[in-house]
Amino acid sequence: MNNNENKQQGLQLELPQEVAQGEYANFAIITHSSSDFIVDFARVLPGVPKAQVKSRVILAPEHAKRLLAALQENIMRYEKEFGTIRIPSQEPRTIAPFDLPKGEA
């Protein structure tokens, strides 16, 4: 199927009302096996000792790599329009928003 056929057919997505509002997450943990990448999105709040996982997404390795490329492209577009995204005291492999024990992301 060529690119024009893809555009003509399109992909229709259904967005149920309960999903449309989304979930806020400010922490992610990524694990993998030989066949899957598992991304747990959690919400960490100050003064709350336990982070609650709000969503888990399981991806095939090929889809995880496509997601990485799509995120890189979109971050590049965002920064071109709005400026560089600054991450205070950036540490490798973590996206924890608060002073928490080191995790993986």
N, C-alpha and C positions, 0 to 999 in steps of 0.2 A: 504494500500500500504506500503510495507516495504522499508527500507532505500536504498536497492540495486535498487529497481524499481525507486525510486526518482532520483537516480544518472543516471540511464540509460535514463529516459525520459528527465530529465533536465528541466530547465526553460529558455526559450529564452526571452531575453530582447531586445527591439528595442530602440536604442538611437539616436533620431533625431539630425541632425547636429546643429540646433539652441539650443538644450539643452546640447549637448556634451561639449560646452565650459564652461558651468556652470555660476554661479553668485557668486561674492565675497560678503560675509556677515560677519560683525563683531559685530552684535547685534541681539539678538533674544528675542521675547516676546511670552510667552506661556500662553494661556487661555484655559479654558475647561468648558464644560457643562456636563450633566449627560451622554451624548452619544458620545461626541467628544472632542479631544484635537486639538487645533489650534495653529500652530507654525508659527509665522511671522518672516522671516529672513530679516534683514535690513542692510543697509550700512550707518555707521555714519562717517562723515569726519570732521576734525578740521576746524573751521571757517564756517561751513555750519549749519545754525540753525535748519534745518529740516532733519530728517533721512527718507530715502525713503525705503519702503518695497519692496524687490526684489523678494520675493517668499513667498507664503503661502502654508503650508502643513496641511491638515486636516486628522487626524488619529482617528480610533476607539480606545477606551481605551486599549484594548488588544494589538493592534499594537504599541501604545505609550510605553507600558511596554516592549514589545519585542525590540523596538528601544533603550530604556534605557539600556537593558541588552547587546545589540550589541555594543553600544557606550562604555559601561564599559569594555567589553572584548577587544575591539580594542584599547582603551586608555591604558589598561594594557599591551597589546602586544607592542604598540608604546614605552611606557616607558621602557619596558624591552630591547628593541633594541636601543633606542636613549637617554634614561635617563628621569628623572622626568620632567614633564611639570610644570614650575613654573608660578604662576599667581601673579604678584605684587599687593600688598594691596588687597588681595582677600576679597570681601564682599559677604555675602550670598545672593543668589537669583538674582544676576545681572551679566551680562557678557559685560557690556558697556566698550569699550576700552578707553574712554576718560572721563574727568570730566563732567558727565551729571547728571541731576536729577535722583534719584533712580528709577529704573524700575524693572519689574519682568522678570525673565528668567527661 
